[in-house]
Amino acid sequence: MANEPFHLTDANFEETISNNPLVLVDFWAGWCGPCRALAPTIAELANDMAGKVLVAKLDVDANPKTAEKFQVYSIPTVVLIKDKSEVDRIVGLCPRKQYDDALQKHM
């Protein structure tokens, strides 16, 4: 677990999720303004939660299979995965507190 977001891909997704009990995944794209606005919050979460939660990013354009599997139709979408199952989802750009609350609920 690092101090910056881990970059997930279709190729490493399953293995990464299997090896980490709690993962926050930011589904994003480079052309998405709200995704770019959320990026600093995701980076802060990665730093603040290092050692407790794996905070990761997945580019939906480069990794469509995983985005489709999770039925991500709007971005940014943040999915919280605990023990390989989705336990929470936040769609759209939200205040940091909403992500913190979701994490605290599942830690």
Buried (B, 14 or more C-beta within 10 A) or exposed (E): BEEEBBEBEBEBBEEBBEEBBBBBBBBBBEEBEBBBEBBEBBBBBBEBBBEEBBBBBBBBEEBEEBBEEBEBEEBBBBBBBBEEEEEBBBBEBBEBEBBBEBBEEBE
